[in-house]
């Protein structure tokens, strides 16, 4: 049986870092803050569901909550100026 060999890459490392590894490290640095946010704000810190299926359900529900929050924020930014323009009181000019 062959044991897999793992390599550890550290941020700022210059030697033996290929463009593919650099791209993967950039992707990881973009994803990790999202994972931290989901764990703290969307109840991913502790899983109250059973077994592997419960783990999967918990992850899907947390991701759905995160995406729903982004959707609500996007709709608020998109619709708020529209609603202000529609419901702005009409100014009557008396001459």
Secondary structure in CASP SS format (residue, H / E / C, confidence):
PFRMAT SS
TARGET T0000
AUTHOR 0000-0000-0000
METHOD secondary structure of the structure
MODEL  1
X C 1.00
X C 1.00
X C 1.00
X C 1.00
X C 1.00
X C 1.00
X C 1.00
X C 1.00
X C 1.00
X C 1.00
X C 1.00
X C 1.00
X C 1.00
X C 1.00
X C 1.00
X C 1.00
X C 1.00
X C 1.00
X H 1.00
X H 1.00
X H 1.00
X H 1.00
X H 1.00
X H 1.00
X H 1.00
X H 1.00
X H 1.00
X H 1.00
X H 1.00
X H 1.00
X H 1.00
X H 1.00
X H 1.00
X H 1.00
X H 1.00
X H 1.00
X H 1.00
X H 1.00
X H 1.00
X H 1.00
X H 1.00
X C 1.00
X C 1.00
X C 1.00
X C 1.00
X C 1.00
X C 1.00
X C 1.00
X C 1.00
X C 1.00
X H 1.00
X H 1.00
X H 1.00
X H 1.00
X H 1.00
X H 1.00
X H 1.00
X H 1.00
X H 1.00
X H 1.00
X H 1.00
X H 1.00
X H 1.00
X H 1.00
X H 1.00
X H 1.00
X H 1.00
X H 1.00
X H 1.00
X H 1.00
X H 1.00
X H 1.00
X H 1.00
X H 1.00
X H 1.00
X H 1.00
X H 1.00
X H 1.00
X H 1.00
X H 1.00
X H 1.00
X H 1.00
X H 1.00
X H 1.00
X H 1.00
X H 1.00
X C 1.00
X C 1.00
X C 1.00
X C 1.00
X C 1.00
X C 1.00
X C 1.00
X C 1.00
X C 1.00
END
